[in-house]
Amino acid sequence: MHLNPESLSFALLISDLGSIARAANMLGMKQATLSRKLTALESRVGVRLFDRSTRGAVPTVSGPGF
């Protein structure tokens, strides 16, 4: 499985900030774009990394281990 380093850095930033919206803002991209990139990463690794809500993005049980 090939993982894009950019996608990994996006996941780390989301984890650090606890929010896809804040991470997208820091990266200068739309929230929807970053959300799609995260969904693609989760699809590649075969596990959901974050629980998303209106209050932010919290790593799942699998997230920190990833």
C-alpha positions in Angstrom: 0.0 0.0 0.0 1.4 3.4 -1.0 0.6 6.2 1.3 1.1 9.8 0.2 3.3 11.8 2.7 1.0 14.8 2.1 -2.0 12.8 3.2 -0.2 11.7 6.3 0.7 15.3 7.2 -3.0 16.3 6.7 -4.1 13.6 9.2 -1.5 14.8 11.7 -2.6 18.4 11.4 -6.2 17.4 11.8 -5.3 15.4 14.9 -3.2 18.3 16.3 -5.9 20.9 15.8 -8.9 18.6 16.5 -10.8 20.1 13.5 -10.9 19.5 9.8 -12.1 23.1 9.3 -9.2 24.6 11.2 -6.7 22.4 9.4 -8.2 23.3 6.0 -8.0 27.0 6.9 -4.3 26.7 7.9 -3.6 24.8 4.6 -5.5 27.4 2.5 -8.0 24.9 1.2 -11.7 24.3 1.5 -13.0 22.1 4.3 -14.7 19.8 1.8 -11.5 19.2 -0.1 -9.6 18.3 3.0 -12.4 16.1 4.2 -12.3 14.2 0.8 -8.6 13.7 1.1 -9.0 12.3 4.6 -11.8 10.0 3.5 -9.5 8.8 0.6 -6.7 8.1 3.1 -9.1 6.2 5.4 -10.2 4.2 2.4 -6.6 3.3 1.5 -5.7 2.2 5.0 -9.0 0.4 5.5 -9.9 2.0 8.9 -11.7 5.1 10.0 -9.1 7.4 11.6 -11.4 10.2 13.0 -14.9 10.5 14.3 -16.3 13.7 12.8 -18.9 16.0 14.3 -19.9 19.6 14.3 -17.6 20.1 17.2 -14.5 18.8 15.5 -12.6 15.6 14.6 -11.5 13.2 17.3 -9.2 10.3 16.6 -10.9 6.9 16.7 -9.5 4.0 18.7 -7.5 3.1 15.6 -6.4 6.7 14.9 -3.5 7.2 17.4 -2.0 3.8 16.5 -2.0 4.6 12.9 
